[in-house]
Amino acid sequence: MAIGAQDYIDQMLVQKYSEIQVDNHEMRESVIPPEEVLNAMSYNSYNLRNYIGLSRRLSVACYGVNTKNAKYNASILS
């Protein structure tokens, strides 16, 4: 995969936008403190980890119940 303009339209767009300076980033302090964001991410990861653990336990329990209640039919191979 090559980098750069491949055809005439791309070359013209590159030429047009190469002259435009885009730097309108303003340094502002966030409304939400970083500690709150990190706490929310931490709670989310704990919830996901607990969900996965409970899901595995439930899967094992359901597998056990289904195995005990299974009725197998004897089939005769001919």
FENQUI-V331566 format. One record per helix or strand. SS is the DSSP state (H for helix, E for strand). FROM is the first residue (numbers start at 1). TO is the last residue. If there is no record, write none. Layout:
SS&FROM&TO, SS&FROM&TO
//
This chain:
H&8&18, H&34&69
//
